[in-house]
Amino acid sequence: MADLFIKQSKQYAKARPDYPEELFEYIASKTNCHDLAWDVGTGNGQAAGSLAGIYKNVIATDTSQKQLEFAIKLPNIRYEHTPAVMSIAEVEQKLAPKSSIDLVIVAQALHWFDLPTFYQGVNWVLKKPNGVIAAWCYTVPRVNNVVDTVFDQFYTVDVDPYWDPARKLVDNKYRSIDFPFEPVDGEENTGPFEFMTERLMDLDGFFTYIRSWSAYQTAKEKGVELLSDDVIAAFREAWNDGGDGNKAVKFPVNLRIGRVGN
């Protein structure tokens, strides 16, 4: 997975949407303590930066050293470059002791993980019984009817062959992803619960976001330029309909959240 993002790490850091404050406020309201959080697959530290304003200390890990080079630097965030799969002994050595973490989060990355091994580590590090795991993904961006029509054709026809099969879990809003945890207090299930994030973008910024996709990198390695002249022209015409410049781009965020239990 890490290899898919190495070549566009700078674009990823520049173009990916931030996550809404409401998301972190909701998650934090479900953890009894705010001492230590672990952000797994942190990428450029977008989520870690928000956690750092709520939790005393944050451990943020990623398998891509290149991504970590662009990560947000704050005094209470400790970044660690880790292998894709860690034993319990490695988790203890690199991260934290058993039953010591209040919250584990995974932002836009759970679909890449070896879930049985990952969940073994999560169950080991989270405080019992109320340690919380929260994982979310955002689905396709929404701009307006004209741009969305062009985007949906591009996404479902041109780009689809180059996505890893794991992308289907994102398209399904994590409904079908394995998530063997108990509902948090106040909820009847583990979700998905929907939030919304918004980013002001011009068309070049929107193209930078597309170029940050793993599918774009995969296509490029196969000699295919997804943003061909014809595609760019179609997007430009749609984007400029009713006025060019910046537009509010909305990303639906879908959250699965649970507690570890006993």
Secondary structure as the mmCIF struct_conf table of DSSP 4:
data_model
#
loop_
_struct_conf.conf_type_id
_struct_conf.id
_struct_conf.beg_label_comp_id
_struct_conf.beg_label_asym_id
_struct_conf.beg_label_seq_id
_struct_conf.end_label_comp_id
_struct_conf.end_label_asym_id
_struct_conf.end_label_seq_id
TURN_TY1_P TURN_TY1_P1 ALA A 2 ALA A 2
HELX_RH_AL_P HELX_RH_AL_P1 ASP A 3 ILE A 6
TURN_TY1_P TURN_TY1_P2 LYS A 7 GLN A 8
HELX_RH_AL_P HELX_RH_AL_P2 SER A 9 ALA A 15
BEND BEND1 ARG A 16 ARG A 16
HELX_LH_PP_P HELX_LH_PP_P1 PRO A 17 PRO A 20
HELX_RH_AL_P HELX_RH_AL_P3 GLU A 21 SER A 29
TURN_TY1_P TURN_TY1_P3 LYS A 30 LYS A 30
BEND BEND2 ASN A 32 ASN A 32
BEND BEND3 ASP A 35 ASP A 35
STRN STRN1 LEU A 36 VAL A 40
TURN_TY1_P TURN_TY1_P4 GLY A 41 GLY A 41
TURN_TY1_P TURN_TY1_P5 GLY A 43 GLY A 45
HELX_RH_AL_P HELX_RH_AL_P4 GLN A 46 LEU A 51
TURN_TY1_P TURN_TY1_P6 ALA A 52 ILE A 54
BEND BEND4 TYR A 55 LYS A 56
STRN STRN2 ASN A 57 ASP A 62
BEND BEND5 THR A 63 THR A 63
HELX_RH_AL_P HELX_RH_AL_P5 GLN A 65 LEU A 68
TURN_TY1_P TURN_TY1_P7 GLU A 69 PHE A 70
HELX_LH_PP_P HELX_LH_PP_P2 ALA A 71 LYS A 73
TURN_TY1_P TURN_TY1_P8 PRO A 75 ASN A 76
STRN STRN3 ILE A 77 HIS A 81
BEND BEND6 ALA A 84 VAL A 85
HELX_RH_AL_P HELX_RH_AL_P6 ILE A 88 LYS A 94
TURN_TY1_P TURN_TY1_P9 LEU A 95 LEU A 95
TURN_TY1_P TURN_TY1_P10 LYS A 98 SER A 99
STRN STRN4 ILE A 101 ILE A 101
BEND BEND7 ASP A 102 ASP A 102
STRN STRN5 LEU A 103 ALA A 107
BEND BEND8 GLN A 108 GLN A 108
HELX_RH_3T_P HELX_RH_3T_P1 LEU A 110 TRP A 112
BEND BEND9 PHE A 113 PHE A 113
HELX_RH_AL_P HELX_RH_AL_P7 LEU A 115 VAL A 125
STRN STRN6 LEU A 126 LEU A 126
HELX_LH_PP_P HELX_LH_PP_P3 LYS A 127 LYS A 127
TURN_TY1_P TURN_TY1_P11 LYS A 128 ASN A 130
STRN STRN7 VAL A 132 TYR A 138
STRN STRN8 ARG A 142 ARG A 142
HELX_RH_AL_P HELX_RH_AL_P8 ASN A 145 GLN A 153
HELX_RH_PI_P HELX_RH_PI_P1 PHE A 154 VAL A 159
HELX_RH_3T_P HELX_RH_3T_P2 ASP A 160 TYR A 162
BEND BEND10 TRP A 163 TRP A 163
TURN_TY1_P TURN_TY1_P12 PRO A 165 ALA A 166
HELX_RH_AL_P HELX_RH_AL_P9 ARG A 167 ASP A 171
TURN_TY1_P TURN_TY1_P13 ASN A 172 SER A 176
BEND BEND11 ILE A 177 ILE A 177
STRN STRN9 GLU A 182 GLU A 182
HELX_LH_PP_P HELX_LH_PP_P4 PRO A 183 VAL A 184
TURN_TY1_P TURN_TY1_P14 ASP A 185 GLY A 186
BEND BEND12 GLU A 188 ASN A 189
STRN STRN10 PHE A 193 MET A 201
HELX_RH_AL_P HELX_RH_AL_P10 LEU A 203 ARG A 211
TURN_TY1_P TURN_TY1_P15 SER A 212 SER A 212
BEND BEND13 TRP A 213 TRP A 213
HELX_RH_AL_P HELX_RH_AL_P11 SER A 214 GLU A 221
TURN_TY1_P TURN_TY1_P16 LYS A 222 GLY A 223
BEND BEND14 LEU A 226 LEU A 227
HELX_RH_AL_P HELX_RH_AL_P12 ASP A 229 ASN A 240
TURN_TY1_P TURN_TY1_P17 ASP A 241 GLY A 242
BEND BEND15 GLY A 245 GLY A 245
STRN STRN11 LYS A 247 ARG A 259
#
